[in-house]
Amino acid sequence: MPAPPDPVTFGFGGRRSLDLTWTLRYRAVRPTELLAEPVDLARWLEAVGLPAPDTPTHRDLLAARALREAVHRAATALIDGGPIDPDDRALLNRRAAEPAPVPVLAEDGTCAFVAPRGGAVAASLSALARDAIDLFATAGDGRLRRCCGPRCSLLFHDDSRPGTRRWCDTARCGNRTNTKAYRERRRSAG
């Protein structure tokens, strides 16, 4: 019996709300949907430590995608120096007004989150919207950025001490850029 296909690998950059935007990969060149099925939403929510239902619905999936796109458009507007669209702001505020996940102390001493009444997806989307609002309220610090990697359009928040981060992930886009520059220098020197 053949092995099941590997599950889609999600990427994470440090802020859950921006990580949600990373679920539409290669946005600038060849958009690839990582939240293709409701089960993908459950896997992603579990991966970021938020409550996930055992069986999310197609409606849950559409709600998550709508929030993802509102976060992406709002972040892009701020990076480009513009205002957030009123419809996107309204969606963020509406989602944030829902009851959020409740932190609990797990048996192993770590913090876990459980869904309040109203459902896991609504609570998780509330947490994501609240994170986006917190991030966008401080976006004037210039640390909300778009990756400088060629053909990459992922958004990230630079929380490094010097505030000079240029890539979504140094191991991915940063390494590719540095390797290409090194090869070009060697080619012109040789």
C-alpha positions as CSV (number, residue, x, y, z in Angstrom):
1,M,0.0,0.0,0.0
2,P,1.5,3.4,-1.0
3,A,2.2,5.9,1.7
4,P,-0.2,8.8,1.9
5,P,1.1,12.1,0.3
6,D,3.0,14.4,2.6
7,P,0.7,17.1,4.1
8,V,1.2,20.6,2.9
9,T,3.9,22.3,4.9
10,F,2.9,25.6,6.4
11,G,5.4,28.5,6.9
12,F,5.6,30.6,10.0
13,G,7.2,34.0,10.5
14,G,6.3,34.9,14.1
15,R,3.0,36.8,14.0
16,R,0.0,34.6,13.7
17,S,-2.0,37.1,11.8
18,L,0.7,37.4,9.2
19,D,1.3,33.7,9.2
20,L,-2.3,33.3,8.1
21,T,-1.4,35.3,5.0
22,W,1.3,32.8,4.3
23,T,-1.3,30.2,3.6
24,L,-1.7,31.6,0.1
25,R,1.9,30.8,-1.2
26,Y,3.6,32.3,-4.2
27,R,1.0,35.1,-4.3
28,A,3.0,37.2,-6.7
29,V,4.0,34.5,-9.2
30,R,1.8,31.4,-8.9
31,P,-0.8,31.6,-6.1
32,T,-1.0,28.2,-4.3
33,E,-3.8,27.8,-1.8
34,L,-2.7,25.9,1.3
35,L,-6.1,26.1,2.9
36,A,-7.7,24.1,0.1
37,E,-10.0,22.0,2.3
38,P,-11.6,22.5,5.7
39,V,-9.3,19.9,7.2
40,D,-6.3,22.2,6.1
41,L,-7.8,24.9,8.3
42,A,-7.9,22.6,11.3
43,R,-4.3,21.6,10.7
44,W,-3.1,25.2,10.4
45,L,-5.0,26.3,13.6
46,E,-3.5,23.4,15.5
47,A,0.0,24.3,14.2
48,V,-0.3,27.8,15.5
49,G,-1.7,26.7,18.9
50,L,-5.3,27.9,18.4
51,P,-8.4,25.9,19.0
52,A,-9.6,23.9,16.0
53,P,-12.8,21.9,15.6
54,D,-12.6,18.2,14.7
55,T,-14.6,18.8,11.6
56,P,-14.4,22.4,10.3
57,T,-17.0,23.4,7.7
58,H,-16.6,24.9,4.3
59,R,-18.2,28.0,5.8
60,D,-15.4,28.1,8.4
61,L,-12.8,27.8,5.6
62,L,-14.4,30.7,3.7
63,A,-14.4,32.8,6.9
64,A,-10.7,32.1,7.5
65,R,-9.8,32.9,3.9
66,A,-11.8,36.2,4.0
67,L,-9.9,37.2,7.2
68,R,-6.6,36.2,5.6
69,E,-7.3,38.4,2.6
70,A,-8.4,41.4,4.7
71,V,-5.2,41.1,6.8
72,H,-3.1,40.8,3.7
73,R,-4.7,43.9,2.0
74,A,-4.5,45.9,5.2
75,A,-0.8,45.0,5.8
76,T,0.0,45.8,2.2
77,A,-1.7,49.1,2.4
78,L,0.3,50.1,5.5
79,I,3.6,48.9,4.0
80,D,2.9,51.0,0.9
81,G,2.0,54.0,3.0
82,G,-1.7,54.0,2.4
83,P,-4.8,53.7,4.6
84,I,-6.6,50.4,5.4
85,D,-9.7,50.0,3.4
86,P,-12.8,50.6,5.5
87,D,-14.3,47.2,4.6
88,D,-11.2,45.4,5.7
89,R,-11.0,47.4,8.9
90,A,-14.7,46.6,9.6
91,L,-14.1,42.9,9.0
92,L,-11.1,42.9,11.4
93,N,-13.1,44.7,14.1
94,R,-16.1,42.4,13.7
95,R,-14.0,39.3,14.0
96,A,-12.0,40.7,17.0
97,A,-15.3,41.4,18.8
98,E,-16.1,37.6,19.0
99,P,-15.1,35.8,22.2
100,A,-11.4,34.8,22.0
101,P,-9.8,31.6,23.0
102,V,-9.3,31.2,26.8
103,P,-5.8,30.4,28.0
104,V,-5.5,27.4,30.4
105,L,-2.6,25.9,32.2
106,A,-2.0,22.5,30.7
107,E,-0.8,19.5,32.8
108,D,2.7,19.8,31.3
109,G,2.9,23.4,32.6
110,T,2.5,25.1,29.2
111,C,-0.2,27.5,28.1
112,A,-2.9,26.0,25.9
113,F,-6.0,27.7,24.4
114,V,-9.6,26.4,24.5
115,A,-12.6,27.7,22.7
116,P,-15.2,29.5,24.6
117,R,-18.9,29.1,23.8
118,G,-19.5,30.1,20.2
119,G,-17.0,27.7,18.6
120,A,-13.4,27.1,18.0
121,V,-13.1,28.7,14.5
122,A,-14.9,31.9,15.6
123,A,-12.6,32.1,18.7
124,S,-9.5,31.4,16.7
125,L,-10.4,34.0,14.0
126,S,-11.0,36.5,16.8
127,A,-7.5,35.8,18.2
128,L,-6.1,36.3,14.7
129,A,-8.0,39.6,14.1
130,R,-6.9,40.9,17.5
131,D,-3.3,40.1,16.7
132,A,-3.6,41.9,13.4
133,I,-5.2,45.0,15.1
134,D,-2.4,45.0,17.6
135,L,0.2,44.8,14.8
136,F,-1.4,47.4,12.6
137,A,-1.8,49.9,15.5
138,T,2.0,49.9,15.8
139,A,2.7,49.7,12.0
140,G,4.2,53.2,12.1
141,D,7.4,51.8,13.5
142,G,8.4,50.7,10.0
143,R,8.8,47.0,11.0
144,L,5.9,45.7,9.0
145,R,7.5,44.6,5.7
146,R,7.3,42.7,2.5
147,C,10.1,40.1,1.8
148,C,12.9,41.5,-0.4
149,G,13.5,38.0,-1.9
150,P,13.0,37.8,-5.7
151,R,9.6,36.4,-6.5
152,C,8.6,36.3,-2.8
153,S,5.7,38.4,-1.6
154,L,5.4,37.2,2.0
155,L,4.7,39.8,4.7
156,F,6.5,39.8,8.0
157,H,7.0,41.9,11.1
158,D,10.7,42.6,11.9
159,D,11.1,42.0,15.6
160,S,14.9,41.8,15.4
161,R,16.8,44.1,17.7
162,P,18.4,46.2,15.0
163,G,15.3,46.2,12.9
164,T,17.1,45.5,9.6
165,R,15.5,42.2,8.6
166,R,14.9,42.0,4.8
167,W,13.6,38.5,4.3
168,C,10.6,36.5,5.4
169,D,13.0,33.8,6.4
170,T,16.8,34.0,6.3
171,A,17.1,30.3,5.6
172,R,14.9,30.5,2.6
173,C,14.9,33.9,0.8
174,G,17.9,35.3,2.5
175,N,20.0,32.3,1.7
176,R,18.9,32.2,-1.9
177,T,19.7,35.9,-2.4
178,N,23.1,35.6,-0.7
179,T,24.0,32.4,-2.7
180,K,23.0,34.1,-6.0
181,A,25.1,37.2,-5.1
182,Y,28.1,35.0,-4.2
183,R,27.9,33.0,-7.4
184,E,27.7,36.2,-9.5
185,R,30.8,37.6,-7.7
186,R,32.7,34.4,-8.3
187,R,31.7,34.4,-12.0
188,S,32.8,38.0,-12.5
189,A,36.0,37.4,-10.6
190,G,36.9,34.3,-12.5
